[in-house]
Amino acid sequence: MQIGFRPNKRVQSYFETLTERGEKTRFLNQAVEFTLTYKTAFEKQSHMIEVLLDQHQDLINKLSRYDGKLEAVERNLKTISQQVTELNKQVAMLKGTTIKPEQSKRRAEKQEGFADNVDFLGMSLGDISL
């Protein structure tokens, strides 16, 4: 394998002095080593950038999933808020009228029966004391 090297104008004079001194091979070896070192460093950085991009994409995907969940929660909150508003309107209507919630019939009958029994015994609720 042969590696070609063509120095630019700034390096040309230095390269010619190396040739005169017989150090051309050493210079070329150092240049190749330098190039390979930086190539390896760039490859590592490229790999790190790919890993970071993958992590970035994963985070974006997670955020978009959370975004969807937040939208669903927001819709549910709006629905609940509307239901609470309707219930508040119904409560206000009930308060505005003299309609009271019905007691269960069984409880009302028990209370009437107790009052009848108390009257039968000749006592009133005010007479009972402990």
Summary of the structure (lengths in Angstrom):
residues: 130
radius of gyration: 46.5
end to end distance: 116.3
largest distance: 139.1
contacts: 220
relative contact order: 0.03
helix: 81%
strand: 0%
